[in-house]
Each structure stands twice: as C-alpha cells, then as structure tokens.
Amino acid sequence: MADCNISIPFTDPVSGALAKAKAAIENQNGTFNGDDNSGNFEVTFLGNTIKGSYSVTGQTLNLVITNKPFFVPCSTIESLLLKEIS
C-alpha cells in the first residue's frame, strides 16, 4: 500500500498547529507523540488503524501516512486533517 504524503500549511505558531493536530487525534482516542520538529501518531478510523509520522518545515506540517484502510483514499484523510488543523 502506497504512503499518503500530505502537506498542510498553517499560520499559527508551530506549537499551536501541533496542539490542534494532537487534540484531533486524541479526541478519537488516538495517540500523538513528538515535539515541534517531528513525531508520530496512531488513530482508529471506522475500526481500522491509521498510523503515520509528521515533520515540520517552516509553516508546513508534513504528514506521511504509513498505514491506512485500503478503502479510505489519501484525499479523504487530507480533507479531514485540513479541516482540523488549518
């Protein structure tokens, strides 16, 4: 299964953008670990696990989804994340 590579621009300070991402993941009973530079996350979506990592470059949050349900396209994950973080 191919990875999803998602870049999300943000205007908040890095810590604020990551706090939004962490809250979105943890509100779904997931885990979010890392710092202002990089980390990883895991969350269950429709009974399936989504795993990935993140890194921050300037004002962009770069996400790599390494495990996702085959029936959930990358575009759906990106849309949900943009809504939560932007």
C-alpha positions, -999 to +999 in steps of 0.1 A: +000+000+000+014+034-010+020+060+016+000+092+017+021+123+017+002+153+029+014+189+034-007+213+055+003+249+057-005+267+089-004+303+102-004+296+140+029+291+158+042+256+154+031+246+189-004+258+182-007+239+150+006+207+167-018+212+196-047+212+171-034+181+155-028+164+188-063+173+200-079+160+168-061+127+172-067+123+209-104+132+206-106+100+185-088+080+213-056+080+193-020+087+203+002+116+192+038+117+203+066+141+193+079+176+196+078+208+175+101+192+148+088+156+143+068+127+158+042+100+151+006+093+156-019+065+155-057+066+155-086+042+148-110+052+120-140+031+112-125+002+131-092+004+112-059+018+123-043+048+107-006+053+115+019+079+104+046+104+112+050+141+109+077+167+105+076+205+104+093+226+078+087+263+083+050+269+084+041+235+069+031+203+086+043+173+065+025+141+072+033+106+059+005+081+065+022+047+066-008+025+074-045+032+065-076+012+055-075+004+017-110+019+013-101+053+026-083+074+000-055+098+009-077+127-003-102+119+024-076+118+052-061+151+038-095+168+038-103+158+074-068+170+086-071+203+068-105+209+085-090+202+119-056+219+116-059+249+092 
